[in-house]
Amino acid sequence: MTEAIEAWREYHNRIEQLIEEEGFENFLQWYPIRRAVWVGNAPHIREKLKWIIKSYTSLSLFAKLEMLNEKWIGNPDPLPDADYTSGTRVNMVYHILQLKKHVGIYFRNFDFIFEFGGGYGCFADIMYRLGFSGDYWFYDVPAMLRIQDYFMQESGHKKHKMRFIPNVANLDIPKISNSAFVATMSFAEISIEERAKIEEHLHKFKLIFIAFAEDFGHGNIDNRKYFDDFKKRFDDYEWKEWLIDGDLKSKRPGKFYLVGDRKE
């Protein structure tokens, strides 16, 4: 047990309690959700929005594809200077466009996406709104899966395209030639033992997209060493790594994207 695991257990129990007591209408105002998966009006979010608008100047395209336009499901807080969107949505769009800029890949072109720790469903919602039409699997704790299920249904997406998976025992991942594994911070915030169980399945994916922090502080785990060794274990992939805030004026050290594209 570590403090991080114990905190997540408490969040999970509290989220389950809140669902039973209040339903889902205001879930993005709940403390455990805001503490665990919500990104508010942080300075790096404001910089990311400026970068998105400056780097991708066709705002009509954004309006058409609805990348940044919030749906307001769960009662999220709008950004003060951009009340059409929210901090989490900006963060997810930034992840997507960073992959396009640095690797030249759009997630929407995949046939199958597996998201490890799916937040409340924002990333998946953007994928479908961009034109992704394949299968989308969420792997998460049961309380978050309930929220993701609610969010995606309220967003109008076809549930038959999705699976909500609560444990490794239910992992029967098919090897699809055009598939992606996505984990923004989540994979780097679990124990080495739990990571090993997921690693067994990663060779099935064409693309591995991970965001991680070196200083997560999970027990005695050195995330820098772990991911350096990880790349060696998966040497059948071409790896690229870059600073998450590398394109911003203010750079937070120790936070990276790691992307592996399986060699043909």
C-alpha positions as CSV (number, residue, x, y, z in Angstrom):
1,M,0.0,0.0,0.0
2,T,1.1,3.5,-0.8
3,E,-0.4,6.9,0.0
4,A,-1.4,7.2,-3.7
5,I,-3.2,3.9,-3.8
6,E,-5.0,4.6,-0.5
7,A,-6.1,8.0,-1.8
8,W,-7.5,6.5,-5.0
9,R,-9.3,3.9,-2.9
10,E,-10.9,6.7,-0.8
11,Y,-11.8,8.6,-4.0
12,H,-13.4,5.5,-5.5
13,N,-15.5,4.7,-2.4
14,R,-16.6,8.3,-2.2
15,I,-17.5,8.5,-5.9
16,E,-19.6,5.4,-5.6
17,Q,-21.4,7.0,-2.6
18,L,-22.0,10.2,-4.4
19,I,-23.5,8.4,-7.5
20,E,-26.0,6.6,-5.2
21,E,-26.8,9.8,-3.3
22,E,-26.9,12.4,-6.1
23,G,-26.9,10.7,-9.5
24,F,-24.6,12.0,-12.2
25,E,-25.9,15.5,-12.9
26,N,-23.1,17.4,-11.1
27,F,-20.3,14.8,-11.0
28,L,-17.7,17.3,-12.3
29,Q,-18.3,19.4,-9.1
30,W,-17.4,16.5,-6.8
31,Y,-14.2,16.8,-4.9
32,P,-12.7,13.4,-5.7
33,I,-13.4,13.8,-9.4
34,R,-11.9,17.3,-9.4
35,R,-8.9,16.1,-7.4
36,A,-8.3,13.0,-9.6
37,V,-9.2,13.7,-13.2
38,W,-10.3,17.4,-13.6
39,V,-8.1,20.1,-15.0
40,G,-9.2,23.6,-14.2
41,N,-8.0,27.1,-15.1
42,A,-4.3,26.3,-14.5
43,P,-1.7,28.5,-16.1
44,H,-0.5,25.7,-18.3
45,I,-4.1,25.2,-19.6
46,R,-4.3,28.9,-20.6
47,E,-1.0,28.5,-22.5
48,K,-2.1,25.3,-24.2
49,L,-5.3,27.0,-25.5
50,K,-3.2,29.9,-26.9
51,W,-0.9,27.3,-28.6
52,I,-3.9,25.4,-30.0
53,I,-5.4,28.6,-31.5
54,K,-2.1,29.9,-32.8
55,S,-0.9,26.6,-34.2
56,Y,-4.2,25.6,-35.8
57,T,-5.6,28.9,-37.0
58,S,-8.7,27.5,-38.8
59,L,-11.2,28.2,-36.0
60,S,-14.1,27.3,-38.3
61,L,-12.6,23.8,-38.5
62,F,-12.6,23.6,-34.7
63,A,-16.2,24.8,-34.6
64,K,-17.2,22.2,-37.3
65,L,-15.4,19.3,-35.6
66,E,-16.3,20.5,-32.1
67,M,-12.9,19.7,-30.6
68,L,-13.0,22.5,-28.1
69,N,-16.7,23.2,-27.7
70,E,-17.8,21.8,-24.3
71,K,-21.1,19.9,-23.9
72,W,-21.5,20.8,-20.2
73,I,-22.4,17.3,-19.1
74,G,-21.7,16.8,-15.4
75,N,-21.7,20.6,-14.9
76,P,-18.0,21.5,-15.6
77,D,-16.6,24.9,-15.0
78,P,-15.9,27.0,-18.1
79,L,-12.6,28.7,-18.6
80,P,-13.0,32.4,-17.5
81,D,-11.5,33.8,-20.8
82,A,-12.9,31.1,-23.1
83,D,-16.4,30.2,-21.8
84,Y,-17.1,27.8,-24.7
85,T,-14.7,25.2,-23.3
86,S,-13.2,23.7,-20.2
87,G,-9.7,23.1,-18.8
88,T,-9.9,19.3,-19.2
89,R,-11.1,19.6,-22.8
90,V,-8.3,21.9,-23.7
91,N,-5.8,19.5,-22.2
92,M,-7.2,16.5,-24.2
93,V,-7.2,18.5,-27.4
94,Y,-3.6,19.5,-26.7
95,H,-2.6,15.8,-26.3
96,I,-4.2,15.0,-29.6
97,L,-2.5,17.8,-31.5
98,Q,0.8,17.2,-29.9
99,L,0.8,13.6,-31.3
100,K,-0.1,15.0,-34.8
101,K,2.7,17.6,-34.7
102,H,5.5,15.4,-33.3
103,V,4.6,12.0,-34.8
104,G,2.3,12.9,-37.7
105,I,-0.5,10.6,-36.5
106,Y,-4.2,11.4,-35.9
107,F,-6.0,9.1,-33.3
108,R,-9.2,9.3,-35.3
109,N,-7.6,7.2,-38.1
110,F,-7.4,4.1,-35.8
111,D,-9.8,1.2,-35.8
112,F,-9.5,0.4,-32.1
113,I,-8.5,2.6,-29.1
114,F,-7.8,1.2,-25.7
115,E,-7.7,3.9,-23.0
116,F,-6.1,3.0,-19.7
117,G,-7.7,5.2,-17.1
118,G,-10.3,7.1,-19.2
119,G,-10.9,10.1,-16.9
120,Y,-14.6,10.9,-17.2
121,G,-14.7,10.2,-21.0
122,C,-13.6,13.5,-22.4
123,F,-10.8,12.1,-24.6
124,A,-13.0,9.4,-26.1
125,D,-15.8,12.0,-26.7
126,I,-13.3,14.1,-28.7
127,M,-12.2,11.1,-30.7
128,Y,-15.8,10.3,-31.8
129,R,-16.5,13.9,-32.5
130,L,-13.4,14.0,-34.8
131,G,-14.7,11.2,-36.8
132,F,-13.3,8.1,-35.1
133,S,-15.7,5.2,-35.9
134,G,-14.0,2.2,-34.4
135,D,-14.2,0.3,-31.1
136,Y,-13.3,2.1,-27.9
137,W,-12.4,0.3,-24.6
138,F,-12.1,1.9,-21.2
139,Y,-10.0,0.2,-18.5
140,D,-10.6,1.8,-15.1
141,V,-11.9,1.3,-11.6
142,P,-15.7,0.5,-11.4
143,A,-16.8,3.9,-10.2
144,M,-15.0,5.7,-13.0
145,L,-16.4,3.3,-15.5
146,R,-19.9,4.2,-14.4
147,I,-19.2,7.8,-15.0
148,Q,-17.6,7.2,-18.4
149,D,-20.6,5.1,-19.4
150,Y,-23.0,7.9,-18.3
151,F,-20.9,10.6,-20.0
152,M,-20.6,8.8,-23.3
153,Q,-24.3,8.0,-23.5
154,E,-25.3,11.6,-22.7
155,S,-22.8,12.7,-25.4
156,G,-24.8,10.6,-27.9
157,H,-22.2,8.0,-28.8
158,K,-23.1,4.5,-29.7
159,K,-22.6,2.2,-26.7
160,H,-22.2,-0.9,-28.8
161,K,-18.9,0.4,-29.9
162,M,-17.6,0.6,-26.3
163,R,-16.5,-1.8,-23.6
164,F,-16.0,-0.8,-19.9
165,I,-13.4,-3.1,-18.3
166,P,-12.8,-3.2,-14.5
167,N,-9.9,-5.7,-14.2
168,V,-7.1,-7.6,-15.9
169,A,-9.1,-10.9,-15.9
170,N,-11.4,-9.4,-18.5
171,L,-8.7,-8.4,-20.9
172,D,-9.1,-10.3,-24.1
173,I,-7.6,-7.6,-26.3
174,P,-7.6,-8.5,-30.0
175,K,-4.5,-7.9,-32.1
176,I,-5.8,-5.4,-34.6
177,S,-3.3,-4.0,-37.1
178,N,-4.4,-0.4,-36.6
179,S,-4.9,0.0,-32.9
180,A,-3.7,2.4,-30.2
181,F,-3.1,2.2,-26.4
182,V,-3.6,5.5,-24.7
183,A,-2.6,6.4,-21.1
184,T,-2.3,10.0,-20.1
185,M,-0.5,9.9,-16.7
186,S,-2.6,6.9,-15.5
187,F,-0.2,4.1,-16.4
188,A,2.6,5.9,-14.6
189,E,0.6,6.2,-11.4
190,I,0.1,2.5,-10.6
191,S,2.4,-0.1,-9.1
192,I,5.1,-1.9,-11.0
193,E,3.2,-5.1,-10.4
194,E,0.0,-3.7,-12.0
195,R,2.0,-2.3,-14.9
196,A,3.5,-5.7,-15.6
197,K,0.0,-7.2,-16.0
198,I,-0.8,-4.6,-18.7
199,E,2.6,-4.9,-20.4
200,E,1.7,-8.4,-21.3
201,H,-0.9,-7.0,-23.8
202,L,0.9,-4.0,-25.2
203,H,2.6,-5.8,-28.1
204,K,-0.9,-6.2,-29.6
205,F,-1.1,-2.4,-30.3
206,K,0.3,-0.6,-33.3
207,L,0.7,2.6,-31.3
208,I,1.5,3.2,-27.6
209,F,0.8,6.7,-26.4
210,I,1.8,7.5,-22.8
211,A,2.1,10.7,-20.8
212,F,4.0,10.5,-17.6
213,A,5.6,12.5,-14.8
214,E,9.1,11.5,-13.5
215,D,8.3,12.7,-10.0
216,F,5.0,11.0,-9.4
217,G,6.3,9.8,-6.0
218,H,4.5,6.4,-6.0
219,G,6.4,4.5,-3.3
220,N,10.0,4.0,-4.5
221,I,9.2,3.9,-8.2
222,D,11.6,5.8,-10.4
223,N,9.5,6.6,-13.5
224,R,12.4,7.8,-15.5
225,K,14.3,4.5,-15.0
226,Y,11.1,2.5,-15.5
227,F,10.3,4.0,-18.9
228,D,13.9,3.9,-20.1
229,D,13.8,0.2,-19.4
230,F,10.3,-0.1,-20.8
231,K,11.6,1.2,-24.2
232,K,14.3,-1.5,-24.2
233,R,11.7,-4.2,-23.4
234,F,9.6,-3.0,-26.3
235,D,12.4,-2.7,-28.8
236,D,10.1,-3.7,-31.7
237,Y,8.7,-0.1,-31.5
238,E,10.2,3.1,-32.8
239,W,10.2,5.4,-29.7
240,K,9.9,9.2,-29.5
241,E,9.8,11.2,-26.3
242,W,9.3,14.9,-25.7
243,L,8.5,17.4,-23.0
244,I,4.7,17.9,-22.6
245,D,5.1,21.7,-22.3
246,G,7.9,21.9,-24.9
247,D,5.9,24.1,-27.2
248,L,4.8,26.5,-24.4
249,K,6.6,29.5,-23.0
250,S,6.4,28.2,-19.5
251,K,7.8,24.7,-19.2
252,R,7.0,22.3,-16.3
253,P,10.0,20.0,-16.0
254,G,9.7,16.3,-15.6
255,K,6.5,15.7,-17.6
256,F,6.8,13.8,-20.9
257,Y,5.0,12.2,-23.8
258,L,6.3,8.8,-24.8
259,V,5.1,7.4,-28.1
260,G,6.0,4.0,-29.7
261,D,5.1,3.1,-33.2
262,R,5.5,-0.7,-33.9
263,K,8.0,-1.4,-36.6
264,E,6.7,-3.0,-39.7
